Amino acid sequence: MLLEPLLLSAALVAVTVMLQIAGLAVLIWMMRWRAPRMASLAYVLQQAGVILVIVLGLFAIHAVQIWIYAAVYMALGEFQAFETALYFSTSSFTTVGYGEIVIESRWRMVSAIQSANGFIMLGWSTVFLISVLSRLRSVEMDWLEGRSEPDLFRHDNRRDGS
């Protein structure tokens, strides 16, 4: 009976990966759409706003992924209350897995694969967030370099003729 949980898990992994791709594409589109309006991103509040939108967007993506697993657990009849299914799904997805709530042995492979899936999705989001932060930092440095005074200590700016 291992085939059924593995097939279900494969389908859920495929769905969560597609959601991750779509969600990140939306976040990238939003950043590109806002980029002309935030020309230099020089202000800390503008950068904080971008970071906040990205973090909340990532949370929203993961919330949908977690809720899908919770809905599947409910459909399988593993839990009586959605809150319990959601709690179990969240602890599995985040690889915390407290263990005070368990599911039937027939479907526990689904929760194990959910943990691996969550680990990968959260890691992917972390890399995305770091790349956004790096890009913001790069834009800030470009802006600062464009506004800075000439470096008086560079060889080509010396005024003594040597």
Secondary structure, DSSP 8 states (H G I E B T S, - for coil): --HHHHHHHHHHHHHHHHHHHHHHHHHHHHHHHHGGGGTT--SHHHHHHHHHHHHHHHHHHHHHHHHHHHHHHHHTT--SSHHHHHHHHHHHHTT---SSS---TTTHHHHHHHHHHHHHHHHHHHHHHHHHHHHHHHHHHHHHHHHS---TTSGGG-SS--
